[in-house]
Amino acid sequence: MKENSFEENLVSLEDIVKKLENGDIPLDDAIKEFNKAMELAKICDQKLKNAEEALTKIVKEDNSLEDFEIKEN
């Protein structure tokens, strides 16, 4: 099964929030949607953490990765 992109997951999460905010959803369905929303939020959070981690690395001349740091004088 294809893994959804961050953007696709975010759209799905926003759709669920709109459904829940509308209030015209049976309680059992609302609980299922809430649980799905929590899972999507967790996936989005992990993808953001992974992106942040990747963006804080720099590639050195020997193609190894190093943490990016700003050295203050």
N, C-alpha and C positions, 0 to 999 in steps of 0.2 A: 504494500500500500504506500502511495506517495505521501511524503511528509509535507504538510502545508507550510507556506512561508510565514514569516512573522506578520506580514501585512494581511494575509488571508486569515490568520488566527485572530488578529486584532479586529477585523471586520466582523467575524463570527461573534467575538466577545461583545462588540458594540450592539449587534443585532439582539443578542440575548438580553443585554441590559435594557434595551428599548422595550422588549416583550415584558420583562419583569416590572419595569416602571409603569407600563400601561395598566397592569393590574387585571387584565381580562384573561387570565390563565388559571386553570384549575390548580389547586394546591399541589397535587402530586406531580403535575407537569412543571410547576414552578420550582419544586425541589430538584427535579431532574435537570432542569435548565441551569439552576444555581450551581449544582455540582459540576456540570459541563463548563460553566463559566469559570469556576475556580481552577479546573484543570487547564483551561486555555490561558488563564492568567499566569499560572505556574510555568507553562511552556514559554509564554512570551517573556516572562522574567528571566528564565534560563537563557533564552536566545540573546537577550540584551546583555546579560552578564558575559556570555561567550564573546559577543561583539566587542564589549568594552575591554575584555582581556586581550583580544587579538589586536585591538587598536593601541594598546599600551606597550606593544613590542616593536622593536626596530630590527631590521635585518642588517647585520654587520657585513663587512667586506668578504668574510669567509662563508657567507650565507647562513650563519648561525643566528639565533634569535637572542635578543637581550632586552630586559625591561627598560622602558624609556624613563629617564629621570632628568629633571631640570636641575642642573648644578648651580647653586647660588654662591656668589662670591662673598 
